[in-house]
Amino acid sequence: MHPLEKFKFCPVCGSSEFKVNNVKSKHCCSCGFTYYANPSSATAAFIIRGGELLVARRGKEPAKGTLDLPGGFVDMDETVEEGMSREIFEETGLSAISMDYLFSIPNLYVYSGMTIHTIDMFYRVEVPADATPQAGDDAAELFWVPLADVHPADFGLTSIRKAVARFLAG
């Protein structure tokens, strides 16, 4: 379901005259407010150590039980890099030493019955060589996989699957 379909009334004045303006906005004919459904910012980390990729097993829906990369949504008042660092720490207990932006992929993330449009930004992240990751937040477990044994089809979220394929091809 498109996110704009969830909003039947103007969030400013409560009018039911809240009409589709275009593919990404609704406009209130009563008070003039226009709401734009822009994508949310999300991050994911390729953490490589000794020829292995750190992967997480998702502990929550969507795609519970499938493989994932550490990452998540960027909070308001955070830079993308701050969000990436925070998500890595929350999910792995690791601190990023450096991060290099690689590419982005648009995504549709279904949450609580609503399709959230995201722009997922992928980074190659360095962590301390001797650090031991500890699964936290929504990561059920973490483990290292030799790059030769990483298979995009094992990753449950579409943008992550595409990103893993692109990273491995690369």
Phi, psi and omega in degrees: 000132177294138183303328182292337179291338180286337185261107181263335183236149179299128179288348179269308186247351179083004182294146174276359178273042180261099192250152176299127180263315175197189186298339182237012180210158172234148183234138178269120179287344181275310185249351177091358180292138174240127178255128178252129177266085179272158181292148173275148179272133177222158182230160173209146187244131167266102179257112184249135176214120177057039178078013179237150179255134175279121179239156177245150168260127184294130180264353183223161173287152003282157175064032179307136177091347179269171179281156181207170171256149174301137179159186179166195184284144174278132179280159174299147181066021175242144168284165177298320180295320176297318178297318178298313179299316181297313181298318177301314181295315181298320185270337185234343186077005182264151175255132179286132175273317178209158175214138180238124178295135179253302184189175177229156179219128175290150185214157171245121185241110182275122181219128180051040177078007180237139178274117179262122174280129180233162167240110184268123181253129186252137182231147166267124188239135175258135176237164179305136185299330184261004183287144178250116180291145177233124182296132178212177179056240183260013175270118179288324177202160177233145175200158179268135179236127175304137182307325180293340181257007179275127181236117182309325182297342179281350183266128190280334182265135187305311183292326178293316178302313179296319182293318179298316178299316180295317180297315181293328180286342189279000000 
